Amino acid sequence: MKKIKCIIVDDEPLAVSLIGSYVEKVPFLELVFSTENPIEALEFIQKNEAELVFLDIQMPELTGINFMKIVGDKMKYILTTAYSEYALEGYEHNVVDYLLKPISFDRFNKSILKAKERFPLNETKENSHFFVKSSGQQYRINFNEILYVESIKDYVNIKTETQEYIVLDTLKSLENHLPENFARVHKSFILNIDKVKSVGLKKVILISENEVPIGEIYKLNLLEKLK
């Protein structure tokens, strides 16, 4: 899985440390730079590749709003601040999300999942496998081993013929990276068409007798793919 290269710009050392620790927990994020000085961040961006900025709005040397005006749409932004009145102004600059300090990991997680959907991470479609982080470990999963993927709140359960992997991701995001032989059949399920054993009125039966529900709005598309 391609990682999103991100930087942290915040004049509060504790905030930089906290966000950095959150980034380390997310398998599709890679922290390439962090600083308490926005000028240093501008210099880094000029010479290095980065895609997402965790950006404090109110900083003495350069405000986050002015920082975005300088960098422009070259980057995507998740704004952080202790002052809720800055939220509207931040959104006017087309940022991904806005985080009010103190930032919990749960709120951070929702924000970065939203950010992930805005990055074209489609290189996995050309491969026979991808890597996921589950229970603190990295696992290689071959696409042809997957039976289905189920949405569980902010996580997905990737079900193979022998194992299950609970991964921090959204169904919508993962759907963009799966090969053409996968289809959305329910608001909470994507399945591997090659593993379909039979199709009933209300459910699909897969190999190993796993049952997946079929949403009415997805059924026609499923039947077309099965042809």
C-alpha positions as CSV (number, residue, x, y, z in Angstrom):
1,M,0.0,0.0,0.0
2,K,1.4,3.4,-1.0
3,K,1.9,5.7,1.9
4,I,0.8,9.3,2.1
5,K,3.9,11.5,2.9
6,C,2.9,14.0,5.6
7,I,4.5,16.8,7.6
8,I,3.6,18.4,10.9
9,V,3.8,22.2,11.4
10,D,2.9,23.4,14.9
11,D,4.6,25.9,17.2
12,E,3.7,23.7,20.3
13,P,6.3,20.9,20.9
14,L,3.7,18.8,22.7
15,A,1.3,19.0,19.7
16,V,4.0,18.0,17.3
17,S,4.9,15.0,19.5
18,L,1.3,13.9,19.9
19,I,0.4,14.1,16.3
20,G,3.6,12.4,15.4
21,S,2.7,9.5,17.7
22,Y,-0.7,9.3,16.1
23,V,0.9,9.2,12.6
24,E,3.1,6.2,13.6
25,K,0.0,4.2,14.4
26,V,-1.5,4.6,10.9
27,P,-0.1,2.2,8.2
28,F,-0.8,4.4,5.2
29,L,0.8,7.5,6.6
30,E,4.6,8.3,6.5
31,L,5.9,11.2,8.6
32,V,8.7,12.8,6.5
33,F,9.2,16.1,8.5
34,S,8.0,17.9,11.6
35,T,8.8,21.3,12.9
36,E,7.7,24.1,15.2
37,N,8.8,26.7,12.6
38,P,6.5,27.2,9.5
39,I,9.4,28.9,7.7
40,E,11.4,25.6,8.0
41,A,8.4,23.8,6.7
42,L,8.2,26.0,3.6
43,E,11.9,25.3,2.9
44,F,11.4,21.6,3.3
45,I,8.4,21.6,0.9
46,Q,10.5,23.4,-1.8
47,K,13.1,20.6,-1.8
48,N,11.2,17.5,-0.8
49,E,8.1,15.5,-1.6
50,A,5.2,15.8,0.8
51,E,1.4,15.5,0.2
52,L,-0.4,16.2,3.5
53,V,0.2,18.8,6.2
54,F,-1.0,18.8,9.7
55,L,-1.0,22.5,10.1
56,D,-1.6,24.8,13.2
57,I,-3.5,27.8,12.3
58,Q,-2.2,30.3,14.8
59,M,1.6,30.5,14.8
60,P,3.8,33.6,15.5
61,E,6.2,33.5,12.5
62,L,3.5,32.7,9.9
63,T,-0.2,31.8,10.4
64,G,-1.5,28.6,9.0
65,I,-3.8,30.6,6.7
66,N,-0.9,32.5,5.2
67,F,1.1,29.2,4.9
68,M,-1.7,27.8,2.8
69,K,-1.8,30.9,0.6
70,I,1.9,30.5,-0.1
71,V,1.9,26.7,-0.7
72,G,-1.5,26.6,-2.5
73,D,-3.1,23.4,-3.7
74,K,0.2,21.6,-4.1
75,M,-0.7,20.1,-0.7
76,K,-3.7,18.9,1.2
77,Y,-4.2,20.2,4.7
78,I,-5.6,19.1,8.1
79,L,-5.8,22.1,10.3
80,T,-5.3,22.1,14.0
81,T,-6.0,24.8,16.5
82,A,-7.1,25.4,20.1
83,Y,-9.6,28.1,18.9
84,S,-12.9,27.0,17.4
85,E,-13.6,30.3,15.7
86,Y,-10.9,29.6,13.1
87,A,-12.8,26.6,11.7
88,L,-14.8,28.4,9.1
89,E,-11.9,30.4,7.8
90,G,-9.9,27.3,7.4
91,Y,-12.5,25.5,5.4
92,E,-12.6,28.5,3.0
93,H,-9.1,27.4,1.9
94,N,-10.3,23.9,0.8
95,V,-8.7,21.9,3.6
96,V,-9.5,18.2,4.2
97,D,-10.6,18.6,7.8
98,Y,-10.3,20.7,11.0
99,L,-9.1,19.3,14.3
100,L,-9.8,21.2,17.6
101,K,-7.2,20.7,20.3
102,P,-6.8,18.7,22.5
103,I,-6.9,16.1,19.7
104,S,-8.0,12.6,20.5
105,F,-6.8,9.6,18.4
106,D,-10.4,8.8,17.6
107,R,-11.0,12.2,16.1
108,F,-7.6,12.1,14.4
109,N,-8.5,8.8,12.9
110,K,-11.7,10.0,11.3
111,S,-9.8,12.9,9.8
112,I,-7.1,10.9,8.2
113,L,-9.6,8.4,6.8
114,K,-11.3,11.3,5.1
115,A,-7.9,12.5,3.8
116,K,-7.1,9.1,2.4
117,E,-10.1,9.1,0.2
118,R,-8.7,12.2,-1.6
119,F,-5.5,10.6,-2.6
120,P,-5.2,8.5,-5.8
121,L,-3.6,5.3,-4.3
122,N,-4.5,3.0,-7.2
123,E,-1.2,1.3,-7.7
124,T,-2.4,-1.8,-5.9
125,K,-4.7,-2.6,-8.8
126,E,-1.6,-3.5,-10.9
127,N,-0.3,-5.9,-8.3
128,S,-1.4,-9.4,-7.1
129,H,-1.2,-8.4,-3.4
130,F,-1.0,-5.6,-0.9
131,F,0.1,-5.1,2.6
132,V,-2.0,-4.2,5.6
133,K,-1.4,-3.5,9.3
134,S,-3.5,-5.5,11.7
135,S,-2.9,-6.1,15.4
136,G,0.4,-4.3,15.3
137,Q,1.9,-6.4,12.4
138,Q,2.2,-6.0,8.7
139,Y,0.6,-8.7,6.6
140,R,0.8,-9.5,2.9
141,I,-2.6,-10.4,1.5
142,N,-3.0,-11.8,-2.0
143,F,-6.1,-10.5,-3.8
144,N,-7.1,-13.9,-4.9
145,E,-7.3,-15.1,-1.3
146,I,-9.9,-12.6,-0.2
147,L,-13.5,-13.7,0.1
148,Y,-15.0,-10.4,1.2
149,V,-14.4,-7.2,3.0
150,E,-16.8,-6.0,5.7
151,S,-17.1,-2.5,7.2
152,I,-17.0,-2.3,11.0
153,K,-17.3,1.4,12.0
154,D,-13.8,3.0,11.4
155,Y,-12.3,-0.4,10.5
156,V,-12.7,-3.1,7.9
157,N,-12.6,-6.9,8.3
158,I,-10.7,-8.5,5.4
159,K,-11.9,-12.1,5.3
160,T,-9.7,-14.7,3.5
161,E,-10.2,-18.4,3.3
162,T,-8.0,-19.0,6.3
163,Q,-7.9,-15.7,8.3
164,E,-9.5,-12.4,9.2
165,Y,-7.6,-9.1,9.3
166,I,-9.1,-6.1,11.2
167,V,-7.6,-3.0,9.5
168,L,-7.9,0.7,10.2
169,D,-9.6,1.8,6.9
170,T,-12.9,2.6,5.3
171,L,-14.8,0.4,2.8
172,K,-15.0,3.3,0.4
173,S,-11.3,3.9,0.5
174,L,-10.4,0.2,0.1
175,E,-12.8,-0.2,-2.7
176,N,-10.8,2.2,-4.9
177,H,-7.7,-0.1,-4.6
178,L,-9.2,-3.5,-5.3
179,P,-9.1,-5.2,-8.7
180,E,-12.0,-5.3,-11.1
181,N,-13.1,-8.8,-9.9
182,F,-14.3,-7.2,-6.6
183,A,-17.8,-5.7,-6.3
184,R,-19.8,-3.7,-3.7
185,V,-22.9,-5.8,-2.9
186,H,-24.1,-4.1,0.2
187,K,-23.4,-0.8,2.0
188,S,-21.2,-2.8,4.4
189,F,-19.7,-5.5,2.1
190,I,-17.4,-5.9,-0.9
191,L,-16.9,-9.4,-2.2
192,N,-14.5,-11.2,-4.6
193,I,-16.6,-12.2,-7.6
194,D,-14.4,-15.2,-8.3
195,K,-15.3,-16.7,-4.9
196,V,-19.1,-16.6,-5.5
197,K,-20.7,-20.0,-5.2
198,S,-24.3,-19.0,-5.7
199,V,-26.7,-16.0,-5.6
200,G,-30.0,-16.0,-3.9
201,L,-32.7,-13.4,-3.5
202,K,-31.2,-11.9,-0.4
203,K,-27.7,-13.3,0.0
204,V,-24.6,-14.4,-1.7
205,I,-23.0,-17.7,-0.6
206,L,-19.3,-17.8,-0.9
207,I,-16.7,-20.6,-0.7
208,S,-16.5,-22.1,2.8
209,E,-20.2,-21.4,3.3
210,N,-19.7,-17.7,4.2
211,E,-22.9,-15.7,3.6
212,V,-22.9,-12.1,2.5
213,P,-26.1,-10.0,2.2
214,I,-27.0,-8.3,-1.1
215,G,-28.3,-4.8,-1.1
216,E,-31.1,-4.2,-3.6
217,I,-29.4,-1.3,-5.3
218,Y,-26.2,-3.4,-5.8
219,K,-27.8,-6.6,-7.1
220,L,-28.1,-5.6,-10.8
221,N,-24.4,-4.6,-10.9
222,L,-23.4,-7.9,-9.2
223,L,-25.4,-10.0,-11.8
224,E,-23.8,-8.1,-14.6
225,K,-20.3,-8.8,-13.3
226,L,-21.1,-12.4,-12.8
227,K,-21.9,-12.8,-16.5
